[in-house]
């Protein structure tokens, strides 16, 4: 399994480019760009008016006190929504494969029997019972580094997420 070096968020408002201060709350949004690309955007509470149309998911964050230095995953619902999003398109099969490995490593998804088919891995979400098939992709080191950077920019934060404390978290359900 691949280990990742996750970067912290930029701690700047996407709209105003104002830097967030320790203890300040903000909203992180995962949006879909053209051709299946995604981007994480952070918004100050003063400019937040709700999730944009192209939103995959969003959650509330708080800038930690300086010096803590630990990085945490985005909420599980956001991680799974992102995984579903990248797993739907052949153009993002390499990102889906790496994301699947990460979710398996973090025990969010559990590896299942693939019936001897070495071209796929099968994973199961214990909470929803959903089963996913993901193409096994051979990824060159430079591309793996790009994917690591993309995931760290989109899906990680530097404070723990408390589901009970944030009623505003939402995820758009994938369309059938």
FIMARRO-69238 format. One record per residue: residue number from 1; residue in one letter; x, y, z of N, C-alpha, C in turn. Coordinates in Angstrom, 2 decimals. Atoms other than C-alpha are relative to their C-alpha. Example, Ala and Ser with C-alpha at 12.3 -4.5 7.8 and 13.67 -1.06 7.14 Angstrom:
BEGIN
{rec 1; "A"; {0.89; -1.19; 0.00}; {12.30; -4.50; 7.80}; {0.90; 1.20; 0.00}}
{rec 2; "S"; {-0.82; -1.19; -0.06}; {13.67; -1.06; 7.14}; {-0.77; 1.09; 0.73}}
! end
This chain:
BEGIN
{rec 1; "X"; {0.83; -1.18; 0.00}; {0.00; 0.00; 0.00}; {0.88; 1.25; 0.00}}
{rec 2; "X"; {-0.76; -1.25; 0.13}; {1.18; 3.54; -0.78}; {-0.29; 0.90; 1.19}}
{rec 3; "X"; {0.19; -1.00; -1.05}; {1.74; 6.03; 2.05}; {0.08; 1.38; -0.63}}
{rec 4; "X"; {0.10; -1.32; 0.58}; {0.96; 9.68; 1.38}; {0.49; 1.06; 0.96}}
{rec 5; "X"; {-0.42; -1.17; -0.75}; {2.46; 12.95; 2.54}; {-1.04; 1.09; -0.29}}
{rec 6; "X"; {1.12; -0.90; 0.24}; {-0.59; 15.22; 2.97}; {0.33; 1.42; 0.40}}
{rec 7; "X"; {-0.21; -1.42; -0.26}; {-0.34; 18.98; 2.73}; {-1.22; 0.59; 0.72}}
{rec 8; "X"; {1.09; -0.72; -0.65}; {-2.42; 21.37; 4.81}; {-0.67; 0.93; -1.00}}
{rec 9; "X"; {0.69; -0.92; 0.91}; {-5.00; 23.65; 3.22}; {0.72; 1.34; -0.03}}
{rec 10; "X"; {-0.66; -1.30; 0.15}; {-3.92; 27.09; 2.03}; {-0.49; 1.01; 1.04}}
{rec 11; "X"; {0.58; -0.89; -1.01}; {-6.14; 28.72; 4.70}; {-0.29; 1.39; -0.54}}
{rec 12; "X"; {0.40; -1.27; 0.61}; {-7.31; 31.43; 2.30}; {-1.39; -0.14; -0.60}}
{rec 13; "X"; {1.33; -0.02; 0.59}; {-10.79; 32.39; 1.15}; {0.12; 0.00; -1.52}}
{rec 14; "X"; {-0.02; 0.10; 1.46}; {-11.40; 31.41; -2.48}; {-0.49; 1.29; -0.65}}
{rec 15; "X"; {0.57; -1.22; 0.58}; {-13.50; 34.54; -3.15}; {0.84; 1.24; 0.25}}
{rec 16; "X"; {-0.65; -1.25; -0.38}; {-11.57; 37.23; -1.28}; {1.52; -0.10; 0.10}}
{rec 17; "X"; {-1.44; 0.27; -0.19}; {-8.08; 35.64; -0.94}; {0.50; 0.46; 1.36}}
{rec 18; "X"; {-0.36; -0.38; -1.36}; {-8.15; 36.76; 2.70}; {0.47; -1.25; 0.76}}
{rec 19; "X"; {-0.49; 1.10; -0.81}; {-6.10; 34.53; 5.02}; {-0.88; -0.20; 1.22}}
{rec 20; "X"; {0.77; 0.33; -1.20}; {-8.01; 32.73; 7.77}; {0.92; 0.05; 1.21}}
{rec 21; "X"; {-0.75; -0.12; -1.25}; {-6.92; 33.26; 11.36}; {-0.26; -1.21; 0.90}}
{rec 22; "X"; {0.23; 1.11; -0.92}; {-6.46; 30.58; 14.06}; {-1.32; 0.17; 0.77}}
{rec 23; "X"; {1.30; -0.02; -0.67}; {-9.85; 29.69; 15.57}; {-1.15; 0.41; -0.90}}
{rec 24; "X"; {1.05; -0.45; 0.92}; {-11.77; 31.04; 12.56}; {-0.63; -1.19; -0.74}}
{rec 25; "X"; {0.72; 1.03; 0.74}; {-14.45; 28.86; 10.98}; {-0.11; 0.40; -1.47}}
{rec 26; "X"; {0.18; -0.21; 1.44}; {-14.73; 28.47; 7.21}; {-0.64; -1.24; -0.59}}
{rec 27; "X"; {0.66; 1.10; 0.68}; {-16.46; 26.22; 4.70}; {0.92; -0.51; -1.12}}
{rec 28; "X"; {-0.74; 0.63; 1.10}; {-14.58; 23.75; 2.45}; {-1.00; -0.64; -0.93}}
{rec 29; "X"; {0.90; 0.51; 1.02}; {-16.27; 22.78; -0.80}; {0.82; -0.79; -1.01}}
{rec 30; "X"; {-0.60; 0.79; 1.07}; {-15.36; 20.05; -3.27}; {-0.88; 0.19; -1.22}}
{rec 31; "X"; {0.79; -0.31; 1.19}; {-16.49; 21.17; -6.74}; {0.53; -0.76; -1.21}}
{rec 32; "X"; {-0.37; 0.64; 1.26}; {-16.51; 19.50; -10.13}; {0.29; 1.07; -1.03}}
{rec 33; "X"; {-0.36; -0.88; 1.09}; {-14.70; 21.35; -12.88}; {-0.30; -0.72; -1.31}}
{rec 34; "X"; {0.24; 0.65; 1.29}; {-14.78; 20.48; -16.58}; {0.77; -1.31; -0.10}}
{rec 35; "X"; {-0.63; 1.28; 0.33}; {-13.89; 16.98; -17.80}; {0.35; -0.83; 1.23}}
{rec 36; "X"; {-0.19; 0.85; -1.16}; {-14.22; 15.29; -14.40}; {1.03; 0.48; 1.00}}
{rec 37; "X"; {-0.96; -0.55; -0.95}; {-11.61; 17.45; -12.67}; {-0.74; 0.55; 1.22}}
{rec 38; "X"; {0.59; -0.55; -1.22}; {-12.30; 18.49; -9.08}; {0.98; 0.96; 0.65}}
{rec 39; "X"; {-0.83; -0.99; -0.70}; {-11.04; 21.29; -6.87}; {-0.61; 0.26; 1.37}}
{rec 40; "X"; {0.44; -0.41; -1.32}; {-11.23; 22.11; -3.18}; {0.08; 1.51; 0.08}}
{rec 41; "X"; {0.04; -1.45; -0.19}; {-12.27; 25.67; -2.39}; {-0.44; 0.28; 1.43}}
{rec 42; "X"; {0.35; -0.39; -1.37}; {-12.40; 27.29; 1.04}; {-0.60; 1.39; -0.03}}
{rec 43; "X"; {0.71; -1.29; -0.03}; {-14.79; 30.15; 1.83}; {-0.14; 0.49; 1.44}}
{rec 44; "X"; {0.24; -0.61; -1.30}; {-14.91; 32.54; 4.75}; {-1.49; 0.03; 0.29}}
{rec 45; "X"; {1.42; 0.01; -0.40}; {-18.17; 32.50; 6.70}; {-0.72; 1.26; -0.48}}
{rec 46; "X"; {0.64; -1.26; 0.40}; {-18.80; 36.14; 5.71}; {-0.42; 0.01; -1.47}}
{rec 47; "X"; {0.37; 0.04; 1.42}; {-19.00; 35.24; 1.99}; {-0.80; -1.25; -0.36}}
{rec 48; "X"; {0.70; 1.25; 0.27}; {-20.65; 31.81; 2.29}; {-1.50; 0.25; -0.17}}
{rec 49; "X"; {1.45; -0.15; 0.25}; {-24.12; 31.82; 0.71}; {-0.63; -1.34; -0.38}}
{rec 50; "X"; {0.50; 1.33; 0.31}; {-24.53; 28.08; 0.22}; {0.87; -0.66; -1.05}}
{rec 51; "X"; {-0.84; 0.74; 0.93}; {-22.98; 25.37; -1.91}; {-0.28; 0.35; -1.46}}
{rec 52; "X"; {0.20; -0.27; 1.43}; {-22.42; 26.06; -5.62}; {-0.65; -1.19; -0.70}}
{rec 53; "X"; {0.67; 1.04; 0.76}; {-24.26; 24.06; -8.29}; {0.88; -1.21; -0.27}}
{rec 54; "X"; {-0.92; 1.08; 0.37}; {-21.20; 21.99; -9.20}; {0.64; -0.66; 1.22}}
{rec 55; "X"; {-0.51; 0.50; -1.28}; {-20.67; 20.97; -5.54}; {-0.19; -1.52; 0.11}}
{rec 56; "X"; {0.08; 1.42; -0.31}; {-19.87; 17.33; -4.78}; {-0.33; -0.17; 1.47}}
{rec 57; "X"; {0.26; 0.03; -1.43}; {-19.89; 17.99; -1.03}; {0.66; 1.18; 0.67}}
{rec 58; "X"; {-0.57; -1.12; -0.74}; {-19.08; 20.58; 1.62}; {-0.07; -0.28; 1.49}}
{rec 59; "X"; {-0.06; 0.19; -1.44}; {-18.19; 20.77; 5.31}; {0.61; 1.23; 0.66}}
{rec 60; "X"; {-0.51; -1.13; -0.76}; {-17.38; 23.29; 8.01}; {1.33; -0.39; 0.64}}
{rec 61; "X"; {-1.32; 0.21; -0.58}; {-13.77; 23.62; 9.21}; {0.30; 1.14; 0.97}}
{rec 62; "X"; {-0.47; -1.05; -0.89}; {-11.96; 25.64; 11.83}; {1.52; -0.02; -0.04}}
{rec 63; "X"; {-1.46; -0.08; 0.04}; {-8.37; 26.87; 11.56}; {0.51; -0.31; 1.41}}
{rec 64; "X"; {-0.50; 0.35; -1.34}; {-6.47; 25.23; 14.43}; {0.97; 1.05; 0.52}}
{rec 65; "X"; {-1.01; -0.87; -0.59}; {-4.22; 27.05; 16.82}; {1.33; -0.33; -0.64}}
{rec 66; "X"; {-1.29; 0.19; 0.66}; {-0.73; 27.49; 15.41}; {0.82; -1.08; 0.70}}
{rec 67; "X"; {-0.93; 0.98; -0.55}; {1.76; 24.68; 15.86}; {-0.55; -1.39; 0.20}}
{rec 68; "X"; {0.54; 1.34; -0.21}; {-0.60; 21.71; 16.02}; {0.55; -0.98; -1.03}}
{rec 69; "X"; {-0.68; 0.75; 1.04}; {0.64; 20.36; 12.67}; {-0.53; -1.36; -0.38}}
{rec 70; "X"; {0.55; 1.30; 0.36}; {-1.56; 17.25; 12.42}; {-1.04; 0.19; -1.11}}
{rec 71; "X"; {0.92; -0.07; 1.12}; {-3.61; 16.52; 9.29}; {-1.06; -1.08; 0.14}}
{rec 72; "X"; {1.13; 0.92; -0.14}; {-7.06; 14.86; 9.31}; {-0.74; -0.15; -1.33}}
{rec 73; "X"; {0.84; 0.24; 1.17}; {-9.32; 13.36; 6.67}; {-1.23; 0.89; 0.05}}
{rec 74; "X"; {1.30; -0.66; 0.11}; {-12.37; 15.23; 5.44}; {-1.04; -1.00; 0.54}}
{rec 75; "X"; {1.03; 0.92; -0.50}; {-15.67; 13.74; 6.72}; {-0.18; -1.21; -0.93}}
{rec 76; "X"; {0.16; 1.25; 0.75}; {-16.34; 10.14; 5.63}; {-0.97; 0.16; -1.17}}
{rec 77; "X"; {0.98; -0.16; 1.09}; {-19.38; 11.18; 3.57}; {0.61; 0.74; -1.19}}
{rec 78; "X"; {-0.67; -0.74; 1.08}; {-17.21; 13.60; 1.57}; {1.00; -0.91; -0.70}}
{rec 79; "X"; {-0.96; 0.93; 0.60}; {-14.48; 10.99; 1.04}; {-0.70; -1.00; -0.92}}
{rec 80; "X"; {0.74; 0.96; 0.82}; {-17.05; 8.49; -0.24}; {-0.64; 0.67; -1.22}}
{rec 81; "X"; {0.58; -0.71; 1.15}; {-18.76; 11.08; -2.45}; {1.08; 0.28; -1.05}}
{rec 82; "X"; {-1.10; -0.24; 0.94}; {-15.40; 11.98; -3.99}; {0.39; -1.30; -0.70}}
{rec 83; "X"; {-0.33; 1.30; 0.58}; {-14.56; 8.30; -4.50}; {-1.04; -0.40; -1.04}}
{rec 84; "X"; {1.05; 0.32; 0.97}; {-17.94; 7.70; -6.19}; {0.14; 0.85; -1.25}}
{rec 85; "X"; {-0.13; -0.93; 1.12}; {-17.36; 10.74; -8.38}; {1.13; -0.43; -0.95}}
{rec 86; "X"; {-1.13; 0.36; 0.86}; {-13.92; 9.67; -9.65}; {-0.11; -1.43; -0.53}}
{rec 87; "X"; {0.15; 1.39; 0.43}; {-14.93; 6.00; -9.92}; {-1.02; -0.14; -1.14}}
{rec 88; "X"; {1.01; 0.05; 1.05}; {-17.73; 6.85; -12.39}; {0.57; 0.20; -1.39}}
{rec 89; "X"; {-0.53; -0.39; 1.30}; {-15.43; 7.97; -15.21}; {1.31; -0.72; -0.31}}
{rec 90; "X"; {-1.26; 0.63; 0.39}; {-12.71; 6.07; -17.12}; {1.18; 0.98; -0.01}}
{rec 91; "X"; {-1.07; -1.00; 0.03}; {-10.75; 9.34; -17.38}; {0.66; 0.19; 1.36}}
{rec 92; "X"; {-0.55; -0.17; -1.35}; {-10.23; 9.34; -13.60}; {0.25; -1.34; 0.69}}
{rec 93; "X"; {-0.18; 1.34; -0.58}; {-9.59; 5.61; -13.12}; {1.25; -0.07; 0.87}}
{rec 94; "X"; {-1.20; 0.03; -0.83}; {-6.09; 6.26; -11.77}; {-0.25; 0.66; 1.36}}
{rec 95; "X"; {0.34; -0.67; -1.27}; {-7.45; 8.67; -9.14}; {-0.92; -0.89; 0.83}}
{rec 96; "X"; {0.92; 0.91; -0.71}; {-10.23; 6.21; -8.27}; {0.78; -1.15; 0.64}}
{rec 97; "X"; {-0.80; 1.11; -0.53}; {-7.69; 3.41; -7.81}; {0.77; 0.43; 1.25}}
{rec 98; "X"; {-0.76; -0.48; -1.15}; {-5.48; 5.46; -5.47}; {-0.94; 0.34; 1.16}}
{rec 99; "X"; {0.98; -0.33; -1.04}; {-8.52; 6.76; -3.57}; {-0.55; -1.27; 0.65}}
{rec 100; "X"; {0.48; 1.28; -0.53}; {-9.82; 3.20; -3.20}; {1.02; -0.61; 0.96}}
{rec 101; "X"; {-1.04; 0.52; -0.88}; {-6.49; 2.11; -1.73}; {0.06; 0.78; 1.31}}
{rec 102; "X"; {-0.01; -0.81; -1.22}; {-6.54; 5.02; 0.72}; {-1.19; -0.32; 0.90}}
{rec 103; "X"; {1.20; 0.29; -0.79}; {-10.11; 4.31; 1.80}; {0.07; -1.40; 0.61}}
{rec 104; "X"; {-0.21; 1.34; -0.55}; {-9.18; 0.66; 2.27}; {1.01; 0.06; 1.15}}
{rec 105; "X"; {-1.02; -0.15; -1.03}; {-6.08; 1.62; 4.26}; {-0.58; 0.61; 1.27}}
{rec 106; "X"; {0.63; -0.65; -1.14}; {-8.21; 3.82; 6.51}; {-1.23; -0.75; 0.52}}
{rec 107; "X"; {1.12; 0.88; -0.39}; {-10.82; 1.02; 6.84}; {-1.38; 0.63; -0.19}}
{rec 108; "X"; {1.29; -0.57; 0.37}; {-13.58; 3.12; 5.32}; {-0.69; -0.95; -0.98}}
{rec 109; "X"; {0.47; 1.06; 0.90}; {-13.93; 0.51; 2.56}; {0.80; -1.25; 0.31}}
{rec 110; "X"; {-0.66; 1.26; -0.30}; {-13.12; -3.17; 3.01}; {0.17; -0.80; -1.29}}
{rec 111; "X"; {-0.26; 0.82; 1.18}; {-11.46; -5.29; 0.33}; {-0.86; -1.26; 0.02}}
{rec 112; "X"; {0.85; 1.18; 0.16}; {-13.69; -8.09; -0.98}; {0.64; -0.92; -1.04}}
{rec 113; "X"; {-0.46; 0.95; 1.00}; {-13.10; -11.18; -3.12}; {-0.34; 0.53; -1.39}}
{rec 114; "X"; {0.23; -0.48; 1.35}; {-12.69; -10.15; -6.75}; {-0.26; -1.13; -1.00}}
{rec 115; "X"; {0.31; 1.13; 0.87}; {-13.47; -13.62; -8.12}; {1.15; -0.41; -0.89}}
{rec 116; "X"; {-1.17; 0.37; 0.78}; {-9.93; -14.06; -9.41}; {0.34; 0.96; -1.13}}
{rec 117; "X"; {-0.25; -0.99; 1.05}; {-10.12; -11.06; -11.74}; {1.02; 1.01; 0.49}}
{rec 118; "X"; {-1.08; -0.87; -0.48}; {-6.77; -9.31; -11.24}; {-0.04; 1.39; -0.60}}
{rec 119; "X"; {0.09; -1.32; 0.60}; {-7.85; -6.33; -13.36}; {-0.85; 0.95; 0.83}}
{rec 120; "X"; {0.83; -0.84; -0.87}; {-10.18; -5.06; -10.60}; {0.24; -0.34; 1.46}}
{rec 121; "X"; {0.12; 0.28; -1.43}; {-10.40; -4.72; -6.86}; {-1.45; 0.27; 0.37}}
{rec 122; "X"; {1.37; -0.18; -0.49}; {-13.74; -5.05; -5.09}; {0.08; 0.48; 1.43}}
{rec 123; "X"; {0.03; -0.57; -1.34}; {-14.51; -3.00; -2.01}; {-1.44; 0.15; 0.46}}
{rec 124; "X"; {1.34; -0.12; -0.57}; {-17.48; -2.78; 0.32}; {-0.01; 1.08; 1.08}}
{rec 125; "X"; {0.24; -0.99; -1.04}; {-18.77; 0.11; 2.40}; {-0.87; -0.68; 1.05}}
{rec 126; "X"; {0.71; 0.73; -1.05}; {-19.80; -1.49; 5.69}; {-1.29; 0.70; 0.42}}
{rec 127; "X"; {1.20; -0.70; -0.47}; {-22.31; 1.23; 6.56}; {-1.14; -0.04; -1.01}}
{rec 128; "X"; {1.07; 0.00; 1.01}; {-24.24; 1.34; 3.26}; {-0.15; -1.35; -0.69}}
{rec 129; "X"; {-0.04; 1.33; 0.64}; {-23.38; -2.24; 2.14}; {0.26; 0.10; -1.51}}
{rec 130; "X"; {-0.29; -0.16; 1.43}; {-22.50; -0.79; -1.30}; {1.31; -0.70; -0.33}}
{rec 131; "X"; {-1.21; 0.67; 0.49}; {-19.95; -2.79; -3.28}; {0.48; 0.74; -1.24}}
{rec 132; "X"; {-0.60; -0.75; 1.09}; {-17.57; -1.06; -5.67}; {1.03; -0.85; -0.71}}
{rec 133; "X"; {-1.06; 0.60; 0.79}; {-15.45; -2.41; -8.49}; {0.86; 1.13; -0.53}}
{rec 134; "X"; {-0.94; -1.05; 0.41}; {-12.34; -0.38; -9.25}; {1.07; -0.65; -0.87}}
{rec 135; "X"; {-1.04; 0.51; 0.89}; {-9.97; -0.94; -12.16}; {1.36; 0.15; 0.64}}
{rec 136; "X"; {-1.38; -0.05; -0.47}; {-6.42; -1.80; -11.14}; {0.80; 0.73; -1.08}}
{rec 137; "X"; {-0.72; -0.85; 0.95}; {-4.20; 0.83; -12.77}; {1.47; 0.03; 0.36}}
{rec 138; "X"; {-1.44; -0.15; -0.20}; {-0.42; 0.84; -13.22}; {0.32; 1.49; -0.11}}
{rec 139; "X"; {-0.21; -1.45; -0.06}; {0.59; 4.37; -12.18}; {1.49; 0.29; 0.13}}
{rec 140; "X"; {-1.41; -0.41; -0.04}; {3.99; 5.88; -12.93}; {0.23; 0.95; 1.18}}
{rec 141; "X"; {-0.28; -0.85; -1.17}; {5.69; 7.68; -9.97}; {-0.35; 1.48; -0.18}}
{rec 142; "X"; {0.37; -1.42; 0.10}; {5.27; 11.22; -11.40}; {-1.51; 0.21; 0.08}}
{rec 143; "X"; {1.46; -0.12; -0.05}; {1.52; 10.66; -11.89}; {-0.51; -0.29; 1.42}}
{rec 144; "X"; {0.39; 0.30; -1.37}; {1.23; 9.11; -8.42}; {0.22; 1.21; 0.89}}
{rec 145; "X"; {-0.27; -1.22; -0.76}; {2.81; 12.24; -6.97}; {-1.07; 1.06; -0.28}}
{rec 146; "X"; {1.06; -0.94; 0.36}; {0.27; 14.39; -8.87}; {-1.31; -0.36; 0.71}}
{rec 147; "X"; {1.24; 0.45; -0.65}; {-2.61; 12.29; -7.50}; {0.07; 0.25; 1.49}}
{rec 148; "X"; {-0.17; -0.27; -1.43}; {-1.24; 12.53; -3.96}; {-0.25; 1.47; 0.30}}
{rec 149; "X"; {0.20; -1.43; -0.21}; {-1.12; 16.31; -4.28}; {-1.46; 0.38; -0.18}}
{rec 150; "X"; {1.42; -0.29; 0.22}; {-4.67; 16.44; -5.70}; {-0.83; -0.43; 1.20}}
{rec 151; "X"; {0.78; 0.49; -1.14}; {-6.04; 14.31; -2.85}; {0.26; 0.84; 1.24}}
{rec 152; "X"; {-0.29; -0.79; -1.20}; {-4.25; 16.31; -0.18}; {-0.63; 1.38; -0.07}}
{rec 153; "X"; {0.62; -1.31; 0.15}; {-5.56; 19.59; -1.59}; {-1.51; -0.05; 0.18}}
{rec 154; "X"; {1.46; 0.09; 0.02}; {-9.14; 18.34; -1.82}; {-0.60; -0.62; 1.25}}
{rec 155; "X"; {0.67; 0.86; -0.97}; {-9.72; 15.90; 1.00}; {0.57; 0.01; 1.41}}
{rec 156; "X"; {-0.58; 0.02; -1.34}; {-7.63; 16.72; 4.04}; {-0.04; 1.37; 0.64}}
{rec 157; "X"; {0.05; -1.25; -0.75}; {-7.78; 19.32; 6.75}; {0.89; -0.15; 1.22}}
{rec 158; "X"; {-0.93; 0.06; -1.12}; {-5.74; 20.17; 9.82}; {-0.69; 0.09; 1.36}}
{rec 159; "X"; {0.71; 0.10; -1.27}; {-8.36; 19.67; 12.52}; {-0.98; -1.16; -0.10}}
{rec 160; "X"; {0.94; 1.12; 0.07}; {-10.58; 16.73; 13.47}; {-1.40; 0.48; -0.32}}
{rec 161; "X"; {1.37; -0.32; 0.37}; {-14.13; 16.66; 12.18}; {-0.93; -0.70; 0.97}}
{rec 162; "X"; {0.98; 0.53; -0.95}; {-16.94; 16.18; 14.71}; {-1.37; 0.05; -0.66}}
{rec 163; "X"; {1.27; 0.07; 0.71}; {-20.10; 14.99; 12.93}; {-1.12; 0.61; 0.83}}
{rec 164; "X"; {1.09; -0.51; -0.85}; {-22.33; 15.85; 15.90}; {0.02; 1.52; 0.13}}
{rec 165; "X"; {-0.11; -1.45; -0.17}; {-21.02; 19.42; 16.06}; {-0.35; 0.78; -1.25}}
{rec 166; "X"; {0.23; -0.71; 1.26}; {-21.72; 20.24; 12.41}; {-1.22; -0.53; -0.71}}
{rec 167; "X"; {1.24; 0.42; 0.65}; {-25.28; 19.97; 11.18}; {-0.06; 0.43; -1.45}}
{rec 168; "X"; {0.04; -0.55; 1.35}; {-24.45; 21.80; 7.92}; {0.63; -0.90; -1.05}}
{rec 169; "X"; {-0.68; 0.86; 0.96}; {-22.46; 18.95; 6.31}; {-1.02; -0.67; -0.90}}
{rec 170; "X"; {0.89; 0.64; 0.96}; {-24.07; 17.63; 3.16}; {0.81; -0.58; -1.14}}
{rec 171; "X"; {-0.61; 0.61; 1.17}; {-23.21; 15.48; 0.18}; {-1.08; -0.19; -1.03}}
{rec 172; "X"; {0.94; 0.26; 1.08}; {-24.97; 15.42; -3.16}; {0.03; -1.48; -0.32}}
{rec 173; "X"; {0.09; 1.41; 0.38}; {-26.18; 11.92; -3.97}; {0.35; -0.14; -1.47}}
{rec 174; "X"; {-0.32; 0.18; 1.41}; {-24.75; 10.52; -7.21}; {-1.26; -0.27; -0.80}}
{rec 175; "X"; {1.14; 0.21; 0.87}; {-27.17; 10.58; -10.12}; {0.06; -1.38; -0.60}}
{rec 176; "X"; {0.04; 1.34; 0.61}; {-28.30; 7.23; -11.52}; {0.02; 0.09; -1.49}}
! end
